[in-house]
Amino acid sequence: MTDVVSTTRRRGRPSSGGGSETGGEVQSLDRAIALLEVLAQSDGLTLSEVARSAELPTSTVHRLLTTLERRGLVGHDPSTGHWMVGLGLFRVGSAYLRIRKLPEISRMLLRELSHGVNETVNLSLIEGPQLICVAQVESHAAVRAFFRIGGALPIHASGGGKAILSAMNPDARRAWLGGDQLQRFTEHTHISRRALQADLAEIAERGFSIDDEEHTPGMRCVAAAVLDEWREPVGAISISAPTVRMSPERIIDLGAQVKEAARRLTTRYSGL
């Protein structure tokens, strides 16, 4: 990290500019993660022991550990001087384990929903700019929607992705969407961020999203977000079907059902 910053400065970019500030922030983050990894391998270390293991100056280590302590990610025992991983880090790790179990928790509910509406039902999670299908109950109809488990869909052009985006706080939403051009898949895809934001506002008000052939021609989808105990979205349940079976009236009916299913899964998952 340091070599990159030094090279950039030699090329003439002022050291006080935004680029070097960002580089310093990334370097601090990288060092903080290294400290967490050091502490995770021990039952407690003194400041000098942490600095030696991380190969960092003691003053830098103390500053970073103090910041991590304020966030609850590390703890400090004044009687021994030992630093150790904190409960906040356990909470982060537990969240990952819960997400891994979400498909298992949802299995019966997805089956009930699919059998009730006779359409394909999916559970999806966000991975980077994409939506990943992690569980599915397929419809028995002759013509039906089908998505491969592990298959990816764009977050801005899928019912589940838009449902999750609508439940995020504005800062998190901007981070997920990034600054890249929104890719067009069909004539109905949102490629304008303004149009997408307007759609997300309606989804948040309505409680479920509508994918109107935005990724796949001839297919529509309704979806609702599943929340954790901090009311942050962790996934989405969706119902997908050919447009011939997704009239405006049925979309409203299926939307209400997927919204209720997501509420029930949220309760099972997080207790809300």
Backbone torsions as a table, in degrees:
resi	resn	phi	psi	omega
1	MET	NA	-43.5	-179.1
2	THR	-64.1	-40.9	-179.5
3	ASP	-59.6	-39.9	-179.6
4	VAL	-64.2	-44.1	-179.7
5	VAL	-63.7	-42.8	-179.2
6	SER	-63.1	-43.4	179.4
7	THR	-62.1	-41.0	180.0
8	THR	-62.1	-40.7	-178.8
9	ARG	-68.1	-36.4	179.8
10	ARG	-65.3	-24.8	179.1
11	ARG	-78.9	-3.6	171.8
12	GLY	111.5	-2.9	178.9
13	ARG	-73.5	129.6	-176.5
14	PRO	-59.8	139.8	-178.6
15	SER	-68.0	-19.5	179.9
16	SER	-91.1	2.0	-176.1
17	GLY	-77.1	173.4	-178.1
18	GLY	-63.0	-32.7	-177.6
19	GLY	-63.1	-46.3	-178.4
20	SER	-69.7	-33.0	177.4
21	GLU	-62.8	-43.2	177.9
22	THR	-64.1	-40.6	177.8
23	GLY	-60.9	-40.6	177.8
24	GLY	-64.1	-38.9	178.5
25	GLU	-64.9	-41.8	178.8
26	VAL	-65.2	-40.3	178.5
27	GLN	-62.6	-42.2	178.2
28	SER	-63.2	-40.5	178.1
29	LEU	-63.4	-43.5	179.8
30	ASP	-61.7	-41.5	179.4
31	ARG	-68.0	-39.5	178.9
32	ALA	-62.7	-41.1	177.7
33	ILE	-63.5	-39.2	178.0
34	ALA	-61.7	-38.8	178.2
35	LEU	-65.1	-41.0	177.9
36	LEU	-62.0	-39.6	179.3
37	GLU	-65.9	-37.4	177.4
38	VAL	-64.5	-47.9	-178.3
39	LEU	-66.3	-32.5	-178.6
40	ALA	-65.5	-19.1	-178.6
41	GLN	-96.4	9.3	-177.8
42	SER	-139.0	171.3	175.5
43	ASP	-97.6	8.7	-179.0
44	GLY	139.5	134.3	-178.4
45	LEU	-135.9	149.0	173.1
46	THR	-73.6	167.8	-179.5
47	LEU	-58.3	-45.7	-178.5
48	SER	-65.9	-34.8	178.1
49	GLU	-67.0	-40.6	177.4
50	VAL	-63.4	-45.7	-179.1
51	ALA	-61.0	-41.2	-179.5
52	ARG	-66.5	-43.2	-179.3
53	SER	-65.9	-38.3	-178.3
54	ALA	-85.4	-9.8	-178.6
55	GLU	58.0	48.8	179.8
56	LEU	-130.9	156.3	176.7
57	PRO	-61.4	144.8	-178.6
58	THR	-59.3	-39.8	-179.0
59	SER	-63.6	-39.7	178.0
60	THR	-65.4	-44.3	-179.8
61	VAL	-62.3	-42.6	-179.9
62	HIS	-62.6	-42.6	179.5
63	ARG	-62.3	-44.9	-178.6
64	LEU	-68.6	-41.9	179.7
65	LEU	-64.1	-37.8	178.5
66	THR	-63.2	-40.5	177.0
67	THR	-64.9	-45.2	179.1
68	LEU	-63.8	-34.5	178.6
69	GLU	-65.0	-39.7	178.3
70	ARG	-61.6	-30.4	179.2
71	ARG	-88.2	-0.6	178.6
72	GLY	79.2	9.3	-176.9
73	LEU	-84.0	-22.2	173.1
74	VAL	-133.9	160.5	177.0
75	GLY	-124.7	160.4	-179.1
76	HIS	-134.6	129.4	177.9
77	ASP	-102.0	104.7	-177.1
78	PRO	-61.5	-28.3	-177.2
79	SER	-69.7	-30.4	-179.7
80	THR	-111.8	-16.9	-175.7
81	GLY	77.6	9.3	-177.0
82	HIS	-83.9	141.4	171.2
83	TRP	-104.7	144.3	-177.7
84	MET	-149.7	165.7	176.9
85	VAL	-64.3	147.5	-177.2
86	GLY	-104.4	174.9	-179.3
87	LEU	-64.2	-29.7	179.2
88	GLY	-61.1	-36.5	178.4
89	LEU	-69.7	-36.1	175.9
90	PHE	-62.9	-39.0	179.4
91	ARG	-63.1	-41.3	178.1
92	VAL	-62.6	-46.0	179.2
93	GLY	-64.3	-38.0	179.3
94	SER	-65.7	-35.6	178.0
95	ALA	-61.0	-40.7	178.1
96	TYR	-63.0	-43.2	-180.0
97	LEU	-64.0	-37.6	179.6
98	ARG	-65.9	-41.5	179.2
99	ILE	-61.9	-39.2	178.4
100	ARG	-62.0	-29.5	-177.5
101	LYS	-89.8	-8.6	-175.7
102	LEU	-56.6	-43.7	177.8
103	PRO	-58.6	-38.8	179.7
104	GLU	-66.6	-43.1	-179.9
105	ILE	-63.5	-33.6	-172.6
106	SER	-85.7	-10.7	-167.1
107	ARG	-54.4	-52.3	-177.2
108	MET	-65.5	-40.2	-179.0
109	LEU	-65.2	-41.8	178.4
110	LEU	-62.7	-39.8	-180.0
111	ARG	-64.8	-44.5	179.3
112	GLU	-61.0	-44.1	-178.5
113	LEU	-65.0	-45.2	-179.2
114	SER	-62.9	-44.6	179.4
115	HIS	-65.3	-33.1	-179.2
116	GLY	-70.9	-34.7	-176.8
117	VAL	-106.3	-9.6	-178.2
118	ASN	55.5	42.5	175.4
119	GLU	-135.4	165.4	179.3
120	THR	-72.5	131.1	-179.4
121	VAL	-119.2	135.0	-178.6
122	ASN	-125.3	150.5	166.1
123	LEU	-114.7	129.0	-176.1
124	SER	-131.4	151.9	175.9
125	LEU	-124.7	155.1	178.0
126	ILE	-88.5	135.1	174.0
127	GLU	-134.9	102.1	-175.7
128	GLY	64.3	-135.4	-178.6
129	PRO	-85.9	11.6	-175.5
130	GLN	-122.8	160.5	175.6
131	LEU	-106.8	127.3	-177.1
132	ILE	-109.6	125.4	176.7
133	CYS	-77.1	120.4	-176.7
134	VAL	-112.7	-14.0	177.8
135	ALA	-155.4	148.1	-176.4
136	GLN	-154.8	142.4	167.4
137	VAL	-121.1	116.4	-173.2
138	GLU	-85.2	143.1	175.9
139	SER	-67.5	153.6	175.9
140	HIS	-93.7	1.1	179.7
141	ALA	-64.6	149.8	-178.5
142	ALA	-60.9	-42.5	175.9
143	VAL	-109.2	118.8	-172.3
144	ARG	-150.6	164.3	175.0
145	ALA	-81.1	145.1	176.9
146	PHE	-145.6	132.7	176.9
147	PHE	-131.5	132.4	-179.1
148	ARG	-68.7	133.2	175.5
149	ILE	-60.0	129.5	-175.4
150	GLY	90.5	-8.0	178.0
151	GLY	-71.2	153.2	-175.7
152	ALA	-112.8	143.4	173.3
153	LEU	-127.2	151.1	177.8
154	PRO	-68.9	137.9	-174.8
155	ILE	-64.4	-33.3	-175.8
156	HIS	-83.8	-10.9	-175.2
157	ALA	-126.7	39.7	177.4
158	SER	-146.4	148.7	-179.0
159	GLY	-61.1	-47.4	179.8
160	GLY	-63.3	-42.0	179.5
161	GLY	-61.7	-44.6	-179.8
162	LYS	-68.3	-34.8	177.6
163	ALA	-62.7	-43.5	179.0
164	ILE	-66.5	-45.0	178.8
165	LEU	-58.1	-40.6	-177.2
166	SER	-66.4	-24.2	-178.4
167	ALA	-91.7	-6.5	179.6
168	MET	-79.2	157.0	170.2
169	ASN	-73.8	157.7	-173.1
170	PRO	-55.6	-40.2	-179.0
171	ASP	-64.9	-44.1	179.2
172	ALA	-64.4	-38.4	179.8
173	ARG	-62.8	-44.2	179.2
174	ARG	-63.0	-38.4	-179.9
175	ALA	-66.2	-39.8	-179.4
176	TRP	-68.6	-39.9	-177.5
177	LEU	-75.0	-31.2	179.0
178	GLY	68.0	-166.0	-177.2
179	GLY	-110.0	5.1	-178.4
180	ASP	-74.1	160.7	176.2
181	GLN	-64.2	136.6	176.4
182	LEU	-74.7	125.1	-175.0
183	GLN	-77.1	138.7	176.7
184	ARG	-91.2	132.7	176.7
185	PHE	-113.2	-35.1	176.1
186	THR	-140.4	177.9	178.2
187	GLU	-68.2	-12.8	-179.0
188	HIS	-97.6	-4.0	-177.6
189	THR	-68.2	137.4	172.8
190	HIS	-73.4	116.5	173.8
191	ILE	-111.7	-7.1	174.9
192	SER	-99.7	127.9	178.5
193	ARG	-63.9	-32.5	178.3
194	ARG	-63.7	-44.1	178.6
195	ALA	-66.1	-39.7	179.0
196	LEU	-64.9	-42.9	179.4
197	GLN	-62.9	-38.1	177.6
198	ALA	-64.4	-41.4	177.5
199	ASP	-63.3	-43.2	-179.2
200	LEU	-63.5	-35.4	177.3
201	ALA	-64.7	-40.7	177.4
202	GLU	-65.9	-38.9	179.2
203	ILE	-63.1	-44.1	179.6
204	ALA	-61.2	-38.1	179.0
205	GLU	-71.2	-40.4	-175.4
206	ARG	-79.2	-34.5	-179.5
207	GLY	97.4	-3.7	175.1
208	PHE	-153.1	154.7	-178.7
209	SER	-98.8	161.4	175.0
210	ILE	-128.2	121.5	173.0
211	ASP	-101.7	102.8	-175.9
212	ASP	-98.2	78.6	-179.2
213	GLU	56.9	35.5	-176.2
214	GLU	-82.7	-18.3	175.6
215	HIS	-120.2	-41.3	-176.6
216	THR	-125.6	118.0	177.2
217	PRO	-58.0	137.7	177.7
218	GLY	86.8	1.3	-179.9
219	MET	-126.4	138.0	173.8
220	ARG	-123.3	162.0	-174.9
221	CYS	-153.1	145.5	169.0
222	VAL	-122.4	146.9	-176.0
223	ALA	-153.0	156.2	176.8
224	ALA	-141.1	148.7	-174.7
225	ALA	-81.6	147.0	172.1
226	VAL	-102.7	133.3	-173.2
227	LEU	-111.9	154.0	172.8
228	ASP	-92.3	-172.8	-175.3
229	GLU	-69.2	-14.5	175.2
230	TRP	-97.8	13.5	-179.9
231	ARG	61.0	30.4	173.4
232	GLU	-98.4	140.0	-178.5
233	PRO	-70.6	134.1	177.7
234	VAL	-116.4	-12.7	-179.0
235	GLY	-177.0	-170.6	179.9
236	ALA	-153.0	144.8	171.1
237	ILE	-100.5	137.4	179.6
238	SER	-135.4	152.1	172.6
239	ILE	-118.5	123.4	-177.8
240	SER	-120.7	143.9	-179.3
241	ALA	-160.2	160.5	174.6
242	PRO	-60.7	150.2	-177.7
243	THR	-59.1	-29.3	-178.3
244	VAL	-64.7	-20.0	178.2
245	ARG	-107.8	7.7	-177.9
246	MET	-120.2	68.2	176.0
247	SER	-70.9	163.0	177.8
248	PRO	-54.8	-38.7	180.0
249	GLU	-66.6	-42.2	-178.8
250	ARG	-71.5	-31.8	176.6
251	ILE	-58.9	-42.3	178.8
252	ILE	-63.6	-43.0	180.0
253	ASP	-65.2	-48.7	-179.7
254	LEU	-66.9	-33.5	177.3
255	GLY	-61.4	-42.4	178.0
256	ALA	-63.8	-38.0	-178.9
257	GLN	-71.2	-40.4	179.4
258	VAL	-70.6	-32.3	176.1
259	LYS	-63.8	-43.3	178.6
260	GLU	-67.1	-39.8	178.5
261	ALA	-62.9	-41.5	178.5
262	ALA	-66.0	-36.4	177.2
263	ARG	-63.9	-43.0	180.0
264	ARG	-65.5	-41.2	179.1
265	LEU	-67.8	-36.9	175.8
266	THR	-58.6	-43.7	179.4
267	THR	-63.7	-43.8	179.3
268	ARG	-65.2	-35.8	-174.0
269	TYR	-81.6	-42.7	-172.1
270	SER	-124.1	-9.4	179.5
271	GLY	85.7	3.4	179.5
272	LEU	-73.6	NA	NA
